[in-house]
Every structure is written in C-alpha cells, then in structure tokens.
Amino acid sequence: MGCFICTDLQLKFMSQKKNIAILGSTGSIGTQALEVAQQFPASFSVNVLTAHHNVELLIRQALKFKPQAVVIVNEEKYARLKEALSKTDIEVHAGKKALEEVACLDQVDIVLTALVGFAGLQSTICAIKAGKTIALANKETLVVAGSMIMSLAAEHGVDIIPVDSEHSALFQCLVGEKGNPIEKIYLTASGGPFRGYSLERLKGVSRAQALKHPNWEMGAKITIDSASMMNKGLEVIEARWLFGLSSDQIEVIIHPQSIIHSIVQFEDGSMKAQMGLPDMRLPIQYAMAYPERLSNRFPRFDFFDSPSLTFEEVDSKVFKNLALAYQSMALGGNMPCILNAANEITNKLFREDNISFTDIADLNEATMAALVYEEKPDLESLIRTDGAARNWVTKRAKVRT
C-alpha cells in the first residue's frame, strides 16, 4: 500500500500562515469562512473583508477580526463604516473599484470569492492577474467567462480551488489522479423542496416554500436557484470549465440525503465519491487550507444514521432551468452570460413576489431566445450582454404582470 509524500514545497506551504481576503464576508459563505478562520488562528489571518450593503455586520466582523482593509460596495454606507472603525488602524474603502483593488493587495495569499452573481467576475480577474490563489465560491464567474478565466489562471500560474460542495468533491476525488482520463462525472442534487412535483403543482408554490431547503443552509438567492434547479445548471457549466469536460461527460442525479457530493468515473469504470455531512464549512476549510487537511470539531457522518442512500433521475421537463443550462453550455459564447443575467433578475422578481415560480424558467428561456448571440465575446461584450439581458427580462416581466 502506497503512502502520500509531500514535496518540500508543499510542506513549506502547509506550514505557512495564510492571509485571506474574503470578498462577500457578510453572506452565507463569507460568514462560514470566518467561522473556519476563527477556529484556526494559527493557520489563517483575515486581511480583507468586503460587503455590498450589510454595513452593520461588516463593522462587527471588522472589529472582531481586525483586517488590514474593509470595503463596502454601496458608497452610501461608507460614512457609517468609516465612523465605526475610526478608532482602529483598519483601512476603509467604498465602491466597486475598491473591491478590485483590495483583491490585489500584496499581503493577501488567497482570495475567497464569495460574492453572489456577476458581481464577482471583475474582482476575480484582478486577483488572478495579481497572482493570488482563488478559492472560488462564485460559480457565476466561470459560467459567464469560463474560457477567459481558465486561460488567465494558466497564464499567471494561479490555482483555482473550488468551494462549491460538488466541485470541491470532484477536486478531492481527482487528487492523485493526474493523467488518468475522466470518463464521466456525476453532480448530485438534493432535489430541493419540490422534488417529485409536477409542472402544474410547481405553478402555485410560494416564496416561503422555496426558501425551505431540506438539507443546506444558504443565502436566499442560492436557495431559490436550488429549488428551481438553476443552481445545478450553473454548477454543470462551472464543472465543464474547472475540469475540462464536454456536456456529455456531466450528469446530474438526485440524491436526497446530500451525503455523496459528487462522483468521478474513470475510463476503467472505477468510481470515486466524496462523502460527508451537508456542511459548507468542510469545502470552505478544504479550499482555504489546501493541500493540508486540518482537524476540526465539526459533526461527523454516521452510516447508521443514514443506512440508505438513494438516487433518482432529474425531470428536466419540469425543472426546465437545468435543460436551459445545458443548452447555453452547448452554444457557448455569450449565451451562458445571457442565461445567468436573466436568472439573477427572475430569481429576484420571484423573491419579491412579482412573478410565479415557473415564470423563472419561462422568462430565462425567453431572454435566451431574444438577445443577440456572440460566439467569441470579450470582457466588454460580456458586461454589455449582462446589462442587456437584465434590462430585457425586467421589461418583459412588467409586461406579463
């Protein structure tokens, strides 16, 4: 039986305290990342914290962790943040440009991108160009600009370590498998609160019902995406870029217990699965500490608590968002950007009770059909596409209501 032997470089990296920038520290991923950092003060130093508008939580986090710098994207909140931290040495910044600048600070080793949606793209690009290791929790970055991001990472020698539980699982399964071709991967999905529903039944579900995920605790936007299967669709596109796969190599299966997070099948038919309780702190800790595994006090899985692990097919006719994701991935170009932008708006409209649950997929599909397709978009084109898709679906939703 072989053993794992670390190189001198790995041992050195493992022994160093890592300086972390958490972009989106007040969200679900960000707050859990801070829990991990707090548990391992000898391994992690929090150097940067950012938030979009939750200034009060950002203040509390800053006073507790004492980072080098904080950013509030909403500039109207700057005065409150500045006044609250006036007696500290913490640098206080505001605005989108500041978000990009703090991701490139010399002292930062790892940038955890926990921003929601398209907003995470440009700061991630800046961090990659600055040579920072990326702990990627913002799947939309690869959905919108996967080819660009992966090319930049290769050019600058930057590691992208996935934080999504499914992609972290795949990443872990592939450690030690360099050179062994992947035949197929399986992304597992819990099925959300509406597993087994018919399309007709879905039409009447409420916001409150959609926000009650059976297994995971996540932010509102991601929870709704999970209920509509859009989250899984975005993960399919993310996996395509992270692991260099084609669409026919990626399959989604329903696994209600959420214990097996993903599976890799190799060309000899052998399969490797990563398992664990549905706790986002585990993949967050793995990404922050990689290649080291740190001992923690998180709850452990007990086989006798879950003696049966089951699997089901996804009904993509009912959960149409998953089919739309595969379609956009097949077309490539700016089509995933169109789908993502439309979905960010339809998700918000549903959370505000302005459209029905099934309207989410219907409007996403209509936006994909309406906007101009570009085969090889650059960054400016993607920014333009994002804005156009948001405007189109917003106007279309108003007509429908």
N, C-alpha and C positions, 0 to 999 in steps of 0.2 A: 504494500500500500504506500503510495507516494505521499509526500508532505509538501506544504506550501512554504517556499523560502523567499523571504523579502530581499530585494536588492538593497544595496547601501543607500541608494537614492530614496527608495520607498521608506526605509527605516528613518532616514533623516526627516522626510516629510511628515511621517507619522508622529515624530517626537516634537514637532514644532507647534506652538500655539497659533491658531489660525484666526486672522482678522476678518470678520464677516460684515458685509453690507446687506441689510435686509430691505429690499425695495417692496413696500407694501406691508409694513410691520404691524399695522392695526387690523389686518384681515385675518381670516382663519388660519392660513398657512403661516403668516408672519407671527402671530401670537404663539403658535405651537413651536415655531423655530426658536422663539425666545425662551420657551419652557426648556427646550433642549440645551440652549446655551447656558441657562441658569444652572442646570444640573451638572454641567461640565465646565466650570470656570477655569480649570487648568488647560482645557483644550481649545476654548473659543473665547474671543474677545469681540464684543459687538461695537463696531466702529461707525456704522451709519444706520440710521433709521429713517424711513420715509412713510408718508401717508398722503392720501389725496385730500380728505377733508376732516377726518376724525382727530381734530387737534387735541381734545382733552385726553384721549387715550395716548396719543403720541407724547404729550407732556409727561404723563405718568411713566411711560416706558423710558423716556429720556432721563428723567430724574433717578430712575432705578438702575439703568444700565450705563449711564454716563458715556454715551458715544462721542466720537470726535465731532460728528456733524449730524444734523437732522434737516429734513426738507418737508415742507407742507406744500403740496402742489397747488392747492386753492389759495391764491395770494391774498384773498380777503381774510384768511385766518392767520396771516403772518404776524400781525401786531400782537395778537394774543399769545402766540408761541414765543415770540421774542421777549415779551414781558415776563412770561412764566419762567423762562430759562436765563433771565438777565443776571442772576447771581451765580451762574455756572460758567465754565470755560467752553461750553458746547457751542460750536458754530451753528447759526440758524439761517436757513435759506428758504426761498419760496419759488414756485414756478416749475414748469416742465423742463426748462433748460438746466436748472439746478439739479433736477433728478438725474439727468445725463452726466453732469459734471461730478457728482459725488460717487457715481459708479466707477469712476476712473481714478479716484484718489490713490496715491502711491502706497499708502499704508494698507489698503484693502487687498486681501488674498482671494476671497471667494465672494461673488455677488449672487445672493439668493433672490431670484426674480419672482416675487410673489404678487405682482400686480395682476389685476384682472383685465383680460381682454387685450385689444390692440394697443392699449396704452403702454404695454411692456416692451414693444418692439424696439424703439429707438434707444432706450437706455441699455437694452441688451446688446445692441450693435456697438454702442460706445464702449461698454465693458469688454467686449470681445476684442475690439481694436486696441484696448489698453492692456490686453494680455491676461485678463482676470479669468480664473476658473468660474464657470457658470453652473450654479445649482438651479436647474430650470423647473419652476413650478408654473410658469406662464405658457401653457400649451399653445396659445394663440400665436405666439412668436413664430413657431415652426409651421403652424397651419397657414399663416399669411405669407411667410417669406422663408420657407424651409430651405430651398436651394441656396438662397443668399446667405442665410445664417450658417449653414454647414460649410459652405465654401469659405466664408470668413474665418470660421473656427479653425479650419485646416490651414489656412494661410497664416494665421497668427499663432498656431500651435496651442490652441485653447481647448481644454477639456469641457465638454458639456455633460453634466451628470444629472439625469432626470430625477425629479422629485415626485411626480405623479406615481401613485402606488403601483399601477400597472406597468409603467415604463421602468420604474426602479426595479420591479420584479424581473423584467426581461434583462435589464442591465446586469443584475446579480446572477441570473442564470447563465449569462454569456461570459462571466469572468472565468478565465482559464480555457476558453473555447476558441481562441484566436486561430483562424484558418479553417475551422470546421463550419461548412456552409449551413445556413438555416434553411430548412425546407418550408417551415410554416411557424407562425406564432398564433397563440390564442389569447385575446384580450378578454378577461372576464368582466361581466357586468352583473350587478345585483338584481337588475330588473326594476329597481326603484319602487315607489309606492303604487304603481299602476301595472305591475306585472300581471299578465293574463287578461287585461282589459281589452274589450273590443273598441273599434274606432268610434262607434256610436256612444259607448259609455264614456270614452275619453272627452267627448264634447262638453260634458257637464261638470268636469272636475274643477275644483276651486283652487285658488292660490294657497290657502291653508293646507289643503290636502297634498298639493305638490311639494310643499316645503317640509313634509314629514318623511324624510328619508329613513328607511328601515334599519340601516347599518352605519352610515357615516355621518359625522357632524361636519358640515361645510358651510361656506357662505351662501347667501340667498341665490346669487346668480348661478353658481355651480350646481346647487341643489335642484333648481328648476331645469337646468341643462341635463342633469342626470335623469330627472323624471321624464323628459322628452326624448331621451337617448342622444341628444346632440352632444353631450359631453363625451359619450363613447365614440361618436363620429369624429369629433375633434382629436380624440386620442388615436384613432386609426391613422389620421393624416400625420400626427406627430410621430407615431411609430414608423411610418413609411420613411421619414427623413432621418430619424435617430439611428435606425438600424439598416438603412439602405435596402428596403424591401419593395416589392411590387404589390399591387392591391390584392392579387390572388394568393399572396402569402400571408394575408392578415385576416383572421376570422374572429368574430365576436360571438361569445357564448354567454348565456345567462347562468350565473352561479349564485343562487340566492343567499348562501351563507357568507359570502365575501371572505373566505379563508384562503383560497387559492387566488392569487392576484394576477398571475399570468403564467403562460406555459410556452416553452420553446420546444419545437420538434425539429430534430436534426435529420440529415438526409439518410441516416441509417435506421430511422424510425424511432430512435430513442427520444424520450421527452424529459425535460427538466421543468419543474414547477417551483415557484417561490410561494411559501405559505406564511401566514401569521394572522393575528387578530386585526380587524379593520381599525387601525390606529395610525393616523398620518404622521405622528411623531417618529415612527420607525423609518419610513423612507426619507423623512427630513434629516434625521440623525445620520442615516447612512450616507446621504449626499454631502453633508457638512463634514463628516469625519473620514470619508473615503481616502485611502484604501483601508483604513482602520475600522474595526468594529468595537464600539465602546460598550462596556457592561452597563446596563441600566436597570431601573426598578419598575419598568412598565409591566402590565399584566401579561401573562403567558397563555398561549393556546393550550387547551386540554382536549385531547382527542375524544375523551369520554363525555365531554360537554356537547360535542357535535359529532356523534357517531356516524352521521350520514351526510355526505357531500354530494349535492345533486347538480345536474346541468340540463339546460333547455336551449332550444333554438330561439333566436330573435325573430319576431314577426315584423319585418321592415315595412310591410304594407300598413300596419297600424302605427308603428313608430317610424314615420317617414323620414325624419331627420337623419337617421343612420344611412338610409339609402342616398339621401342628398349629399352626405359627406363622401361616400364612395364615388358618386358622380362627379363631384367637384375635384376629387383627387385624380380621377381618370383624365379630366380635361386639363388640369394643371393651370399654369399661367396665373391670372388674377382671379380665377373662379373660386378657390378656397377663401380668398380675401373677401369676395362678394358675399359668400355664404356666412362667413364669420361676422362681418359687419351687420348684415341683415339680422342675424340671430341675436347679436347684442341688443339691438333695438327691440325685436319682438319679445325677447325674454323680459326686458324692462317693461314693455307695454302690458304683458301678462301680469307681472308683479304689481302693476298699478291698476289692475282690473279693467284695462281698456280693450283687451281682446280676449278671446277664449283660448283654451289650451291648444286645441287643434289648429287655431289660426297661426300659431307659431310656425309650424312646418309649412302651412299653406303659403304664408307670406314670404318665408325663406325661399321656397321654390319659385314663387312669382318674381322675386328680386333677381334670382339667378337667370331667369328667362329674359328679364327686361334690360339688364345692363350690358354694356359692350364688353365682349371678351377680348383680352390681350394675352397673347401666347408667351411673351417674354417681357414682363413688366420690370422696371427698375424701382428703386425705393420711392421716388417721387410719384410714379404711376400708382404704386400701391396705396400711398397716402391719399391720392386723388380718388382712387377706386373706393377706398374705405368711406370717404366722405360722401361720395355719390350714392353708394348703397344705403347708407344711413338716411340720407335725405329722401331717397325714393321710397323706402319702406315706411318711413314716417308719414309721408303724404298719402301713400296707398292705404295705410291703416286708418287715417282720418276719413277717407272716402268711404271705407267699409262701415265705419261707425256712424 
